[in-house]
Amino acid sequence: MATLSDVAARVGVSKSTVSRALSRPDLVAPGTVELVRRAADELNFVVNRAASGLVTGRTGVIAIVVPTLDNLFFTPIIVGAQRRAAAQQRQLTIAANPLETGSQVRDLERLARQVDGLILAAPLGPDDHVREVCRIRPSVLVDREISGIRSVIADAATAFGTLAGHLVDDGHRSLAYLSGPHGSWQDVQRARAIAERTAGRAELTVFGPMPPTFAAGAQIADDVVACGASAVIPYATQLGLGLVFSLRAHDLAAARGLVVTSESAITAAIGDERTPAIDVDGSELGAAAMELLADALDAPDAAPSRSLRLPVRVTLPGVRP
């Protein structure tokens, strides 16, 4: 296995120069950094993160924290962050912590002290809990905004408002919104956007709060039919799928013409060209969060309040009630 000395000998520089070129390239001439990296690749040299951390105070490890591993929404976010971290020669570790209780805050504080930074998805954790953890290390909040903390969100609220407006324009005069879990920042934004676009134009019935699960969507089917809505916008795809499954399983005749919005992957799979769709690019969200965190690590004195809003794609085919 190649050592630091082997790389130094190949390039003709000292071991300390090699170490700096790999851990703090900003302190070394760009030409030297390129030579060191090329030699390291040729020799299959692997940086000892533990050893370099003793010198630089960096571990090379980033923690991405999601509230649960059961919700598929977070999977592409993890994948996107992991790919970008690998490109930056950083390691990503994954933790599940909803950050809702004091003990969960303390658990995450212990983890934060062992890594260089945090990518944090905490849709339900109180603001104070999030702030407490983010004070320990450079952090980026995903899909939620809190003043003073770097964040990257998918601008789903604008997409949901656009979708609601389209449904009303297309003749729907009674809409239902299946809301997300209590305390969800994104749910508040989405519900407000839908209400603003339907106000004075259509009746809006809001169901919930409820967990973003298939089971919750299936359980609300009778109530949705009873409210008389001709179109339904679910907070999450799994809610909509559960609703549709229950409607079809019970052959609810009153709901046969009901439009339940989904995402493009679902509508394409079943050959449905009449249902509007909303698509959040989770991989892009995770990659952007990792990029923003890398900027914070490389410029620790920069303002921590930078926020990015990524557009969300809306597919609006012609829909008739």
VMD Tcl script that draws the C-alpha trace (Angstrom):
set ca {
  {0.00 0.00 0.00}
  {1.38 3.41 -1.00}
  {2.36 5.85 1.74}
  {2.65 9.60 2.04}
  {6.41 9.20 1.54}
  {5.84 7.36 -1.75}
  {3.70 10.19 -3.11}
  {6.23 12.79 -1.91}
  {9.07 10.91 -3.63}
  {7.10 10.61 -6.89}
  {6.44 14.37 -7.00}
  {9.75 15.48 -5.49}
  {8.30 17.45 -2.57}
  {8.16 17.01 1.20}
  {5.60 14.86 3.00}
  {4.15 17.98 4.63}
  {3.54 19.50 1.19}
  {1.73 16.35 0.08}
  {-0.37 16.40 3.24}
  {-1.34 20.04 2.73}
  {-2.06 19.51 -0.97}
  {-4.54 16.74 -0.15}
  {-6.14 18.22 2.97}
  {-5.82 22.00 2.48}
  {-5.21 22.59 -1.26}
  {-5.90 26.30 -0.79}
  {-2.51 26.56 0.96}
  {-0.52 25.01 -1.90}
  {0.24 26.20 -5.43}
  {-2.39 24.84 -7.87}
  {0.26 23.21 -10.06}
  {1.68 21.32 -7.10}
  {-1.78 20.24 -5.98}
  {-2.44 18.80 -9.45}
  {0.89 16.89 -9.44}
  {0.23 15.50 -5.95}
  {-3.29 14.38 -6.82}
  {-2.11 12.72 -10.03}
  {0.67 10.87 -8.20}
  {-1.75 9.80 -5.46}
  {-4.12 8.39 -8.08}
  {-1.34 6.58 -9.91}
  {-0.07 5.01 -6.66}
  {-3.61 4.26 -5.39}
  {-2.79 6.26 -2.28}
  {-5.70 6.54 0.17}
  {-5.73 9.44 2.62}
  {-5.79 8.38 6.26}
  {-8.60 10.60 7.47}
  {-7.94 9.88 11.12}
  {-4.30 10.92 10.85}
  {-4.95 14.00 8.75}
  {-7.72 14.99 11.12}
  {-5.18 15.29 13.93}
  {-3.38 17.93 11.89}
  {-6.25 19.79 10.23}
  {-9.05 19.28 12.74}
  {-11.09 17.79 9.89}
  {-12.38 14.23 9.66}
  {-13.51 14.30 6.03}
  {-16.86 12.92 7.22}
  {-20.25 14.58 6.75}
  {-23.42 13.38 8.50}
  {-26.73 13.47 6.66}
  {-29.60 13.21 9.13}
  {-33.16 12.27 8.12}
  {-36.12 11.76 10.45}
  {-36.78 8.20 9.27}
  {-35.56 5.68 6.73}
  {-39.12 4.49 6.09}
  {-40.09 7.52 3.98}
  {-38.87 7.06 0.41}
  {-38.79 10.83 -0.11}
  {-35.43 10.96 1.66}
  {-33.71 8.20 -0.34}
  {-32.79 10.24 -3.44}
  {-31.71 13.13 -1.20}
  {-29.20 10.79 0.46}
  {-28.05 9.47 -2.92}
  {-27.53 12.97 -4.34}
  {-25.58 14.11 -1.29}
  {-23.48 10.94 -1.31}
  {-22.48 11.35 -4.96}
  {-21.48 14.98 -4.47}
  {-19.57 14.12 -1.27}
  {-17.63 11.41 -3.11}
  {-16.70 13.89 -5.83}
  {-15.33 16.14 -3.07}
  {-13.40 13.20 -1.54}
  {-15.60 13.32 1.55}
  {-17.31 10.46 3.34}
  {-21.04 10.51 4.10}
  {-22.57 8.84 7.15}
  {-26.33 8.47 7.52}
  {-28.33 8.84 10.71}
  {-32.07 8.63 11.40}
  {-33.18 11.13 14.03}
  {-36.45 13.14 13.97}
  {-35.01 15.70 16.40}
  {-38.32 16.00 18.24}
  {-37.26 15.28 21.84}
  {-34.51 16.46 24.16}
  {-32.82 13.06 24.16}
  {-32.79 13.03 20.36}
  {-31.15 16.46 20.38}
  {-28.42 15.19 22.72}
  {-27.87 12.12 20.53}
  {-27.40 14.31 17.48}
  {-25.11 16.71 19.34}
  {-22.78 13.79 20.10}
  {-22.73 12.84 16.43}
  {-22.19 16.44 15.31}
  {-19.00 16.71 17.35}
  {-17.53 13.72 15.48}
  {-18.03 15.05 11.93}
  {-17.10 18.13 9.91}
  {-20.65 19.21 9.12}
  {-24.32 18.27 8.95}
  {-26.97 18.01 6.25}
  {-30.14 18.01 8.27}
  {-33.67 17.08 7.21}
  {-35.84 17.86 10.23}
  {-39.38 18.56 9.01}
  {-40.98 18.22 12.45}
  {-38.27 19.13 14.96}
  {-38.89 22.42 16.83}
  {-36.85 25.41 15.64}
  {-34.96 25.58 18.95}
  {-33.85 21.96 18.61}
  {-32.59 22.57 15.08}
  {-30.73 25.73 16.08}
  {-29.11 23.95 19.03}
  {-27.62 21.25 16.83}
  {-26.64 23.58 13.98}
  {-24.57 25.72 16.34}
  {-22.09 22.87 16.82}
  {-20.91 22.41 13.24}
  {-21.48 24.05 9.83}
  {-24.91 22.82 8.78}
  {-27.36 22.91 5.90}
  {-31.08 22.42 6.46}
  {-32.93 20.47 3.77}
  {-36.51 21.27 2.69}
  {-37.12 23.71 5.52}
  {-36.15 27.29 6.23}
  {-35.13 28.75 9.59}
  {-33.70 32.25 9.80}
  {-29.92 32.28 10.22}
  {-29.34 28.70 9.02}
  {-28.16 27.71 5.55}
  {-30.89 25.85 3.71}
  {-31.87 24.22 0.44}
  {-35.53 23.62 -0.31}
  {-37.59 22.29 -3.17}
  {-40.06 25.06 -3.98}
  {-42.99 22.66 -3.80}
  {-45.35 25.34 -2.49}
  {-45.20 27.22 -5.79}
  {-45.76 23.96 -7.67}
  {-48.76 23.03 -5.50}
  {-50.26 26.49 -6.02}
  {-49.75 26.23 -9.78}
  {-51.39 22.81 -9.79}
  {-54.40 24.01 -7.77}
  {-54.86 26.98 -10.08}
  {-54.74 24.71 -13.12}
  {-57.40 22.40 -11.69}
  {-59.71 25.34 -11.02}
  {-59.07 26.76 -14.49}
  {-59.96 23.36 -15.89}
  {-63.40 23.41 -14.29}
  {-62.98 21.82 -10.86}
  {-65.02 23.70 -8.29}
  {-64.45 21.43 -5.29}
  {-60.91 20.39 -4.33}
  {-59.49 18.41 -1.43}
  {-56.01 18.65 0.05}
  {-54.61 15.69 1.98}
  {-52.25 17.48 4.35}
  {-49.02 16.19 5.83}
  {-47.91 15.59 9.42}
  {-48.62 18.11 12.16}
  {-45.86 20.71 12.43}
  {-44.44 20.11 8.95}
  {-42.94 23.32 7.55}
  {-43.50 22.23 3.96}
  {-47.10 21.30 4.67}
  {-47.85 24.81 5.93}
  {-46.33 26.33 2.78}
  {-48.21 23.98 0.44}
  {-51.56 24.40 2.17}
  {-51.22 28.19 2.06}
  {-50.36 28.18 -1.65}
  {-53.35 25.97 -2.50}
  {-55.71 28.11 -0.40}
  {-54.50 31.30 -2.09}
  {-55.05 29.89 -5.60}
  {-58.53 28.53 -4.85}
  {-59.86 31.41 -2.71}
  {-63.13 32.73 -4.12}
  {-62.93 30.34 -7.05}
  {-63.49 26.86 -5.66}
  {-64.39 25.08 -2.43}
  {-61.38 23.61 -0.65}
  {-61.61 20.80 1.92}
  {-58.47 20.04 3.94}
  {-58.02 16.61 5.52}
  {-55.43 16.00 8.19}
  {-52.89 16.45 9.50}
  {-51.86 12.91 8.74}
  {-48.66 10.90 8.25}
  {-47.43 10.78 4.62}
  {-48.18 7.07 4.27}
  {-50.09 4.70 2.01}
  {-52.21 3.55 4.96}
  {-53.28 7.07 5.86}
  {-54.38 7.73 2.28}
  {-56.37 4.50 2.17}
  {-58.14 5.30 5.44}
  {-59.41 8.69 4.29}
  {-61.13 7.44 1.11}
  {-64.73 7.48 2.41}
  {-64.36 11.02 3.74}
  {-62.90 12.26 0.47}
  {-65.81 10.85 -1.50}
  {-68.30 12.30 0.99}
  {-66.91 15.84 0.64}
  {-67.79 15.86 -3.05}
  {-64.39 16.94 -4.34}
  {-63.66 16.28 -8.02}
  {-59.89 16.61 -7.59}
  {-57.49 15.77 -4.77}
  {-53.97 17.08 -4.14}
  {-52.04 14.88 -1.66}
  {-49.14 16.23 0.40}
  {-47.12 13.13 -0.54}
  {-47.31 10.55 -3.31}
  {-47.88 7.67 -0.87}
  {-51.01 9.39 0.47}
  {-52.41 9.66 -3.05}
  {-51.58 6.07 -3.90}
  {-53.30 4.83 -0.75}
  {-56.40 6.84 -1.59}
  {-56.56 5.55 -5.17}
  {-56.03 1.95 -4.05}
  {-58.84 2.17 -1.50}
  {-61.23 3.80 -3.98}
  {-60.65 1.06 -6.54}
  {-60.67 -1.76 -4.00}
  {-64.09 -0.70 -2.71}
  {-65.37 0.21 -6.19}
  {-66.63 3.58 -5.00}
  {-68.73 4.63 -8.00}
  {-68.92 8.26 -6.87}
  {-65.16 8.52 -7.16}
  {-64.62 7.03 -10.61}
  {-64.03 10.43 -12.16}
  {-61.96 11.73 -9.26}
  {-58.58 13.20 -10.21}
  {-55.83 12.40 -7.68}
  {-52.56 14.15 -8.55}
  {-49.37 12.12 -8.40}
  {-45.80 12.19 -9.79}
  {-44.60 11.55 -13.33}
  {-42.95 8.19 -12.58}
  {-46.31 6.84 -11.37}
  {-48.45 8.26 -14.17}
  {-45.97 7.06 -16.81}
  {-45.83 3.56 -15.33}
  {-49.60 3.12 -15.62}
  {-49.93 4.97 -18.91}
  {-52.05 7.75 -17.40}
  {-51.82 10.93 -19.47}
  {-54.73 12.79 -17.87}
  {-53.43 13.18 -14.32}
  {-51.30 16.21 -13.42}
  {-48.04 15.51 -11.62}
  {-45.53 17.19 -9.33}
  {-41.91 16.04 -9.32}
  {-39.38 16.95 -6.63}
  {-35.84 16.08 -7.72}
  {-34.53 14.68 -4.44}
  {-31.12 13.86 -5.89}
  {-30.65 17.48 -6.95}
  {-31.79 18.60 -3.51}
  {-29.18 16.42 -1.79}
  {-26.40 17.44 -4.18}
  {-27.18 21.15 -3.71}
  {-27.15 20.72 0.07}
  {-23.75 19.02 -0.06}
  {-22.39 21.76 -2.32}
  {-23.66 24.48 0.01}
  {-22.12 22.71 3.01}
  {-18.79 22.35 1.18}
  {-18.80 26.12 0.59}
  {-19.40 26.66 4.30}
  {-16.54 24.32 5.25}
  {-14.15 26.02 2.84}
  {-15.18 29.53 3.96}
  {-16.14 29.18 7.64}
  {-16.45 32.95 8.13}
  {-19.11 33.31 5.43}
  {-22.64 34.32 6.45}
  {-24.60 31.21 7.53}
  {-27.96 32.44 6.27}
  {-27.64 31.55 2.56}
  {-30.78 29.87 1.23}
  {-31.44 28.12 -2.08}
  {-34.86 27.39 -3.57}
  {-34.89 24.79 -6.32}
  {-37.74 24.77 -8.85}
  {-40.18 21.86 -8.83}
  {-41.51 20.52 -12.13}
  {-45.28 20.46 -12.68}
  {-46.86 18.44 -15.51}
  {-50.25 19.87 -16.46}
  {-52.14 17.77 -19.02}
  {-55.71 18.67 -19.88}
  {-58.01 17.43 -17.11}
  {-61.80 17.53 -17.08}
  {-63.98 16.94 -13.99}
}
mol new
graphics top color blue
foreach p $ca { graphics top sphere $p radius 0.5 }
foreach p [lrange $ca 0 end-1] q [lrange $ca 1 end] { graphics top cylinder $p $q radius 0.2 }
display resetview
